[in-house]
Amino acid sequence: MKKFFVVLLLLAGVYAGSAYIFGGQVREQYFSFLKKYERYGIVSLSNHSYERGFLSSTAQTLVEVKVPGSLDDMGEAEVSRFVVRHAIEHGPLVGKGGDFFRNPGLARVDSTIEPWVVDGSPDSLFTQFPELARATSEVHVGFEGRVQADVLIPAVDRSIDGERVTWQGLTLRAEVDPASHSMRGELNMPGLVVKTGEGSIRFEAISSDFDLSEVMPLVYSGTINAGISSMDIIPATGDAIRVSELRLSSDSSCADSLYHYTQTIGVERFTVGESTYGPAFCELTGKNIDANALSQFQTSLQDLYRTMGDTDSDLFYDRVGELYGSLFAQVLAGTPEIHMPRLQVVTPMGEMTGAFSVKLTSPVEGAALNPLLLLQHLEAGAQVAVHEELLKGLLRMSLGQDGEPGSDELEILVQLRYNEQIEPLLAQNLLVRDGDVIKADAMFANGRLAVNGQAVPLF
């Protein structure tokens, strides 16, 4: 029996020592994270306190957010502050309750949000939204560095300055694996309603999931899906708009330092007033995008956010514009391609379909600064087909009317516009009629443009 207790004490000592060592590793990771993201645009992070123990530790992170477009009494940007309190359980056993021995790891971190109190008064953010104090997160840190996180932001129902916000909360479940440079997860937001004197907007069932890998620094490939079950926009005056089953997706990959992607957006139905449109669908693909250029752009942009405190200044936007210009020039120095293989919109007045493609046939140094040189290496094509009645509907809209047929006087005016704008193009074969559908097929190659097989001078 004595030997048993000796062994038990030794095991307890080993466990306590292991927990203390793991606690040191967690502390190092915590402060390393704060140093890396000490300032990022309008958000600043700093340690308010850290108390380390044998089996557990506690920490407080001060978060400061510059509120865009608002000034304090000193004429400086208003800053909102709050504290994130962390309860850190050291490994190796970090489970809860009956799961204490399951899923061992380096640490488990349970976090909550608290207001930043100055002279006995909490920050205005918590005065307006006290529900934020119920926000929680649970993070599991594995021995190999894998992080699993569950975040819950509670529902909010508040009236502020005559505006009412009803938010049904948000949940996020994510996993980040540094060893494989991957991240995956899912986000769900049941609903959001904002009502103002100018109308209201309502979102229902917003969701997203992602599975990404970092193929180069700050360049990720994989899949992203997002959707909104419905969206209603009801203005104080005018037609209400309802969008149903909005879906977006992105699928990307990287090979030989070239980035490729396919993105789609689809809407099952959208209603404006009494008119119903849809379905509508668009697919966009990109090929041979310089991944090194994307990585340099993302790295420079992140550095800009970390070094410039004012991200709402002309200087900041000028710097961002310079980065985009550099990215554009580097991409054009390769053989990028952009295609839209499918565009479809169904309306009460008929359907519109289309497609286009643009690509550089060979690398062109300095093409961004020399459009004439760029044209010599550019190949492009576009096809469009529009129901004739839909064209007339667009002409009605250009006259300030809705697209539906109106009075006899309006229809006479629409027909006059049609005869002036569309019929001459049909006569020149720049548009062709196929039954009740108007079509066009344009091709550009070797610096020459052809429309429906007919050469068209550029200048």
N, C-alpha and C positions, 0 to 999 in steps of 0.2 A: 504493500500500500504506500509505504514511504517513497519507494522508487517511482510509483505512479505520480505522486504529487510533485516529485522533483522534475519528472519529464513534463508534467503539465505546466509547471512554472517556467521551465526552459522554453516551451512552446509559446507561452504567453509573452515571455521576454523577446523571443524572436519576432513574434507578431508585432509587438509594440515598437521594436526597433525598425521593422520593415515599414510600419505605418509612418514612423517619424521620417524615414528616408524618403518615402513616397511623398510625404508632406513637403519636404524640401524641394522635390522635383516639381510639384504642383506650384509652389511659390515662385520658382524660377520661371515657369511657363506663364504664370499670371503677370508678372512684371515685364516679361518679354513682350507679351501681347499689348500691354499698356504703352510700352515704348514704341512699338510698331504703329499703333493707332492713336498715339497721343493727340494728334489733331488730324482731322479728315474733313476738310471743307468747313461746314458750319458746326460740326460736332467735335468736342474735345473730351478726352478721358484722362482721369488722374486718380491715383490712389488716395483715399481719405483715411483708411486705417487697415492694418493687417495684424492679426493676432494668431500666432502659430502655436499649436499644441501637439501632443503626441499622437492622438487618434483623430483629431479634427482641428480645423482652423476656421477663423472667420475673417472676412474682408469686406470693405466698403469701397465701391467705385463711384466717384463723383462724375456725373455726366453733365456737360454744359452744351446747350444748343442755342446758337444765334438765330433769333426769330426773323426771317426775311421780311423786309418792308416795315419794321417797327423800330422806334427809337425810344430810349429811356429819357429821364429828366435831364441828363447831361448831353443829350443829342447823339449818343452812341447807340449802336445796335443793341436792342434788348436781348438779354440772355436768360433762357429758362434753364433751371438747374434741378436735378433730382439725384438721389442716391440709389445705387443698386447694392443691396446687402446679400452677401454670399455666405452660406453655411457649407463648409467643405469637409466631407468625410474622407479621410485618407484610406487608401487601399491596404491590403489586397481585397478585403471583403467590403463591398460598398452597397450591397443590396438593402432593400427596405423590408422590415417585417419578416414574413415567411420566405421572402426571396433573398434573405441576407447572404446565403452561401452561393447564390446564383450570380452569374455574370460578374465575376471578379474584375477588378481594374485598378488603375492608378488612383482614381478619385471619383467621387460623386459630388456635384456642386448644385445645391438648391438655392435659387435666387429669387428675391422679391424686390419690389420698388418702393421707395419711401420718399416723401417730399423733402426738399432741402429747406430747412427752417432757419430764418434770419430774424433775430430780435423777437422770437416767439411766433412769427408769422410764416406759414408755409409758402412755397413758390406758387405763383398764380396758376400755373398749369394744374396743380392738384386742387386748387380752389375751384377751378372750372370743371375738372374731371376727377373727382375723388375716387372713381372706380378704378383708376390706374393703380391704386395701391393694392388691388387684388391680382395684378399681373404676376405670373410666376413662370419660372423655367427650371427644368431639371436637366443637367448635363452629366453624361457618363464619359469619363476619359479612360480609354483602354491602355494596357501596358505598352502597346506598340504605337500609341498616339492617336488612335481612332477616337473621334468624338461623336457621340450620339446625343441629340438635344431635342427636348420637347418644350415648346413655348406656348403659353396661354395668355392671351390678352382679353380681359373680360368685356362684357357688353356695356355700352354707354347709351344713356337716354337723357339728354340734357337740352335745355333751351338757353341760348346765349345771344344777347343783343338782338332778340327778335327772330333768331334762327333756331330751328330744332334739329338736333342730330340724334338719330336712332341707329346705333351700330350694334349688331348682334355678336360682336367679338371676333376673335381670330385664333386659329391654332396652326402651329408650324411644327412639323416633325422632320428632322434632317440628320444626316450622317456625313461626316467629313473624314476621309482617310488620307492622311499625309503620305503614307507609304506608297499608295497607288495614285496619288494626286487626283482623287475623285471626290465628288460630292453628289448626294442624292437626297430627295425628300419630297414632301408634299405640303401644300398650304391650303387652308379652307377658311372662307369667310362667309357665313350664312347669309348676311344681308346688311345693307346700309341704306338709310333714308335721310336726305337732307331737305328741309323745307325752309324756304325764305319768302320774303314778300314778292319776289319775282317768279315764284313757282316752286317746283320740287323735282328731285331726281331720286330714283330708287334703283338699287342693284339687288339682285337675288342670286344666291348660290354662286359665289365666285370661288373658283378652285384652280389649283395649278400643281403640277408635279414635274420633277426634273431629275435627270441622271446624266451627270457631266464629268468629264475628265480634263485635267489641265495638260494640254499637249505642248504648250510653250508658256513661259511666264505670263500669267493673266490672260491666256487664250484658252478657252474651253470648247470642247466639242462633245456632242451627245444629243440628247433629246430634251425638249421642253414642251409641255402641253399646258394650255390654260383655257378657261372657259367661263362664261357668264350665262346663267340660265335665262335671265331676262333683265332688261334695263328700260326704265320708263322715265321720260323727260316731259314734265307737264308745266309749260310756261303759264304765267298769269294771263297772257293773251296769246292767241295763235293756236296752231295745231299741236296736239300732243304727239309725241314720238315714242314708239315702243319697239325695242329690238329683242328678238327671241333666239335663244340658242346660238350665241356667238362663240366660236371656237377658233383657237389659234394653236399652231404647232410649229416646231422648229427641229430639224434633224441635221446635224452637222458632223463633219469628219475632217481629218487632216492627214495628208500623206505627202512625203517628200517636201515638207515645208510649204505646202499649198493647202489652203483652206477651202472647203466646199460646204455648201449649205442648201437646204430646201425649206422654205417657210410657206405656210398656208394660212389663210384666214377665210372663214366661212360663216354665213349667217343664214339660219333657216328661214327667218321671216322678219321683216321690219315694216311698221305701219306709221304713216304720216297722215294724221287726220282720219279720213275715211278710206284712204288708199292703202292697199297692202302690196308690198314688194317682196321679192325673194322666191326661191333661195338665191343667194349670191355667193360667189366663190372666187378666190384668187390664189394662184400658186406662183411663187417666186423662187428661183434658184440662182446661186452664184457658184462659180467654179474658178479654180486657179488664182485665188486671192492670196497674196504674199503674207504668210503667217508671221514671218519675222517682222514685217512692217506693222501688222496688227499688235504684236507683242510690244514693240517699241512705243507705239501710240498709247496703249493701255498703261504701260509703265510710266510714261511721261505725264499722262493725264492724272494718274494716281499721285505722282510726286507733286503735281501742281495743286491738287486738293490738299495735300499735306503741308505745303509751304505757304499757300495764300490763305489768309484768314477771311478775306472778303471775297466770297464767290458770287457776289451780285454786283460786281463793279465792271466798268468798261474795260479795265486792264485785264481782268480775268477772262472776259469773253474774247478779247483780242488774242490772248495767249492760246485759248482753246481753238480759235479760228486758225491760228498758225499751225497747231498740231494737226488739225484736219487737213490743211493744205499740204503739209508734209506727207501725211498718210496717202492722200490722193495721188501725189506725184510718185510715191514709191509703188503704189499698186499699178498705176498706168505704165510703169517701167517693165511690167511683166506681160502676161497674156491672159488678163482676166476676162471672164464671161459673165453676163447677166441675162437670164432668160425668164420670161413669164409665159410658160406653156399653156396656161389656161386662165381666162378671165370670163366670168359669166354673171350676168345680172338679169333677173326675170322681173318684169314690171307689168302692171295691168295693160300697158300700151304695147307690149311686145318684149322681145328679148334682145340683149346685146351680148355678143361674144367677141373675144379677141385674144391675141397672143403677140409677143414681141421677143426679140433676142438681140443682144449687142455683144460683140467680142473683138478683142485685138488679136490679129493674126500673128504678130511677132513683137518682141520687146521693142519699145521705142523710148530711148533716153530723152528726157526733156519734153515729152509729149504734152505734159500739163501746161507748159508755157508756149507751145506751138500748135494751135488747133489745126492748121493746114497740114502739118506733118502727121498729126494724129489721124486725120481723115484718110490718109493714104494707107493706113494699116487697120482701118476699121471696117468690120462687116456687121450689118444690121438688117433686121427684117421685122415687119409688122403686118398683122392681118386683123381686120375688124369687120364685123357684120352686125348691122343694126336694123331692126324692123322699122319700116317706113313710118308707121304711126308713132313709134317712139321718137323718131327724129322730129316729127311735128310737135310732139309733146314737149321736147326740149326747146323748140322755138316759142311755144306758148309760155314756158317759164322765163325765157329771155324777155318776154313782154310783161313780166310781172304777174303772170297768172299761174295757176297750178297746171299740171300737165294734162288734165282731162279736157275733152272737147267742151267749148263754151258757146257763147252766143253766135249768131250768124255773122255779125260784124267782126267778132274776134276770129272766126274761122276764115273769113275772107282775108283778113290781115295776115294770118298765119300762112295761108296759101301763097300770098304775094311774097312773103319772106322766103318761102320754100322755093318759089320760082326764081327768085333773085340769087339765092345762096347755094342751093343744091342742084337745080337743073343745069346750070352752066358747067358744073363739075362732072355731071353725068354726060353732058354733050362732049366734053374733052376726054372722056374715058378715064378721068382721075377717080371717079366713082362708077361702079357698075350696078345695074339692077338685076336681081335674081328673084323673080316673082315679086313679093312684097318686102323683100329684104335688100338693103343697100350695102354693098361690100366694097372693100379696098384691100389691095395687097401691094405693099411697098418693100423694095429691096435696095440695100445700099452696099456696094462693094467696089474696090479699086477707085474710090473717089467719085463714083457715078451713082446716080439715083434713078430707079425705075419704079413706076407706079402702074400696076396692072399690065406689066410687060412693056410699058411705054417710057422711053427715056425722058427725064425731066431735068432741065438745067438747074444747077444749084445757085448760080449767080447771074 
